[in-house]
Amino acid sequence: MMWKKIGRLFVIKTRFEACLIIYALAVGAMARGSAYLHEYPGIGGKLLLVACSGAVFLAGAKIFDCLRYEQAAARAKMAD
């Protein structure tokens, strides 16, 4: 029973929670991208920075899509 309660902490239930997760991903990605700029000066570092930010956009879109799908499935289950 306790493990189930702890497990529920790691489930994204609302758009607000999703936004918080995406924000945390973005902060980490930009920190990593900044490190890449210092580590690889020039175009290589800039490309890695863009890749880091692009990964956040893709992950954020997937999180929102999955959240929408799960909410629709829960509504359909309640309707049946």
GUKE-518609 format. One record per residue (C-alpha): chain; residue in one letter; residue number from 1; x, y, z. Coordinates in Angstrom, 3 decimals. Layout:
<rogu nuti="A" padren="A" vexdo="NUM" u="X" v="Y" w="Z"/>
...
END
This chain:
<rogu nuti="A" padren="M" vexdo="1" u="0.000" v="0.000" w="0.000"/>
<rogu nuti="A" padren="M" vexdo="2" u="2.779" v="2.438" w="0.877"/>
<rogu nuti="A" padren="W" vexdo="3" u="4.639" v="1.655" w="-2.354"/>
<rogu nuti="A" padren="K" vexdo="4" u="1.520" v="2.536" w="-4.306"/>
<rogu nuti="A" padren="K" vexdo="5" u="1.353" v="5.957" w="-2.619"/>
<rogu nuti="A" padren="I" vexdo="6" u="5.015" v="6.578" w="-3.319"/>
<rogu nuti="A" padren="G" vexdo="7" u="4.563" v="5.465" w="-6.929"/>
<rogu nuti="A" padren="R" vexdo="8" u="1.746" v="7.969" w="-7.416"/>
<rogu nuti="A" padren="L" vexdo="9" u="4.200" v="10.786" w="-6.715"/>
<rogu nuti="A" padren="F" vexdo="10" u="5.935" v="9.987" w="-9.997"/>
<rogu nuti="A" padren="V" vexdo="11" u="2.808" v="10.185" w="-12.173"/>
<rogu nuti="A" padren="I" vexdo="12" u="2.081" v="13.420" w="-14.038"/>
<rogu nuti="A" padren="K" vexdo="13" u="-1.641" v="14.105" w="-13.600"/>
<rogu nuti="A" padren="T" vexdo="14" u="-2.211" v="17.731" w="-14.628"/>
<rogu nuti="A" padren="R" vexdo="15" u="-0.953" v="20.206" w="-17.208"/>
<rogu nuti="A" padren="F" vexdo="16" u="0.542" v="22.283" w="-14.377"/>
<rogu nuti="A" padren="E" vexdo="17" u="2.669" v="19.342" w="-13.246"/>
<rogu nuti="A" padren="A" vexdo="18" u="3.679" v="18.743" w="-16.859"/>
<rogu nuti="A" padren="C" vexdo="19" u="4.760" v="22.375" w="-17.180"/>
<rogu nuti="A" padren="L" vexdo="20" u="6.865" v="22.092" w="-14.035"/>
<rogu nuti="A" padren="I" vexdo="21" u="8.586" v="18.982" w="-15.383"/>
<rogu nuti="A" padren="I" vexdo="22" u="9.205" v="20.620" w="-18.767"/>
<rogu nuti="A" padren="Y" vexdo="23" u="10.609" v="23.707" w="-17.040"/>
<rogu nuti="A" padren="A" vexdo="24" u="13.016" v="21.545" w="-15.044"/>
<rogu nuti="A" padren="L" vexdo="25" u="14.069" v="19.756" w="-18.235"/>
<rogu nuti="A" padren="A" vexdo="26" u="14.642" v="23.099" w="-19.954"/>
<rogu nuti="A" padren="V" vexdo="27" u="16.782" v="24.458" w="-17.126"/>
<rogu nuti="A" padren="G" vexdo="28" u="18.940" v="21.334" w="-17.149"/>
<rogu nuti="A" padren="A" vexdo="29" u="19.219" v="21.292" w="-20.921"/>
<rogu nuti="A" padren="M" vexdo="30" u="20.273" v="24.921" w="-21.100"/>
<rogu nuti="A" padren="A" vexdo="31" u="22.862" v="24.361" w="-18.377"/>
<rogu nuti="A" padren="R" vexdo="32" u="24.229" v="21.444" w="-20.385"/>
<rogu nuti="A" padren="G" vexdo="33" u="24.098" v="23.526" w="-23.577"/>
<rogu nuti="A" padren="S" vexdo="34" u="26.017" v="26.323" w="-21.889"/>
<rogu nuti="A" padren="A" vexdo="35" u="28.659" v="23.822" w="-20.817"/>
<rogu nuti="A" padren="Y" vexdo="36" u="28.871" v="22.626" w="-24.416"/>
<rogu nuti="A" padren="L" vexdo="37" u="29.485" v="26.205" w="-25.579"/>
<rogu nuti="A" padren="H" vexdo="38" u="32.425" v="26.504" w="-23.215"/>
<rogu nuti="A" padren="E" vexdo="39" u="33.734" v="23.023" w="-23.962"/>
<rogu nuti="A" padren="Y" vexdo="40" u="33.352" v="23.201" w="-27.753"/>
<rogu nuti="A" padren="P" vexdo="41" u="33.749" v="26.795" w="-28.923"/>
<rogu nuti="A" padren="G" vexdo="42" u="32.442" v="27.633" w="-32.359"/>
<rogu nuti="A" padren="I" vexdo="43" u="29.772" v="26.030" w="-34.473"/>
<rogu nuti="A" padren="G" vexdo="44" u="30.048" v="22.629" w="-32.761"/>
<rogu nuti="A" padren="G" vexdo="45" u="29.057" v="24.022" w="-29.377"/>
<rogu nuti="A" padren="K" vexdo="46" u="26.225" v="26.042" w="-30.900"/>
<rogu nuti="A" padren="L" vexdo="47" u="24.854" v="22.969" w="-32.662"/>
<rogu nuti="A" padren="L" vexdo="48" u="24.948" v="20.988" w="-29.423"/>
<rogu nuti="A" padren="L" vexdo="49" u="23.145" v="23.839" w="-27.633"/>
<rogu nuti="A" padren="V" vexdo="50" u="20.420" v="23.807" w="-30.280"/>
<rogu nuti="A" padren="A" vexdo="51" u="20.157" v="20.022" w="-29.965"/>
<rogu nuti="A" padren="C" vexdo="52" u="19.677" v="20.354" w="-26.199"/>
<rogu nuti="A" padren="S" vexdo="53" u="16.899" v="22.903" w="-26.593"/>
<rogu nuti="A" padren="G" vexdo="54" u="15.282" v="20.896" w="-29.385"/>
<rogu nuti="A" padren="A" vexdo="55" u="15.192" v="17.825" w="-27.160"/>
<rogu nuti="A" padren="V" vexdo="56" u="13.192" v="19.789" w="-24.582"/>
<rogu nuti="A" padren="F" vexdo="57" u="10.650" v="20.828" w="-27.220"/>
<rogu nuti="A" padren="L" vexdo="58" u="10.222" v="17.235" w="-28.357"/>
<rogu nuti="A" padren="A" vexdo="59" u="9.959" v="15.901" w="-24.804"/>
<rogu nuti="A" padren="G" vexdo="60" u="7.472" v="18.607" w="-23.834"/>
<rogu nuti="A" padren="A" vexdo="61" u="5.264" v="17.865" w="-26.817"/>
<rogu nuti="A" padren="K" vexdo="62" u="5.318" v="14.148" w="-26.002"/>
<rogu nuti="A" padren="I" vexdo="63" u="4.456" v="14.783" w="-22.344"/>
<rogu nuti="A" padren="F" vexdo="64" u="1.469" v="16.949" w="-23.301"/>
<rogu nuti="A" padren="D" vexdo="65" u="0.292" v="14.404" w="-25.896"/>
<rogu nuti="A" padren="C" vexdo="66" u="0.526" v="11.522" w="-23.434"/>
<rogu nuti="A" padren="L" vexdo="67" u="-1.262" v="13.530" w="-20.756"/>
<rogu nuti="A" padren="R" vexdo="68" u="-4.096" v="14.348" w="-23.160"/>
<rogu nuti="A" padren="Y" vexdo="69" u="-4.346" v="10.689" w="-24.203"/>
<rogu nuti="A" padren="E" vexdo="70" u="-4.430" v="9.435" w="-20.596"/>
<rogu nuti="A" padren="Q" vexdo="71" u="-7.101" v="11.959" w="-19.619"/>
<rogu nuti="A" padren="A" vexdo="72" u="-9.234" v="10.993" w="-22.629"/>
<rogu nuti="A" padren="A" vexdo="73" u="-8.849" v="7.307" w="-21.774"/>
<rogu nuti="A" padren="A" vexdo="74" u="-9.871" v="7.972" w="-18.171"/>
<rogu nuti="A" padren="R" vexdo="75" u="-12.958" v="9.895" w="-19.348"/>
<rogu nuti="A" padren="A" vexdo="76" u="-13.900" v="7.077" w="-21.735"/>
<rogu nuti="A" padren="K" vexdo="77" u="-13.499" v="4.537" w="-18.948"/>
<rogu nuti="A" padren="M" vexdo="78" u="-15.752" v="6.593" w="-16.661"/>
<rogu nuti="A" padren="A" vexdo="79" u="-18.388" v="6.903" w="-19.413"/>
<rogu nuti="A" padren="D" vexdo="80" u="-18.595" v="3.119" w="-19.884"/>
END
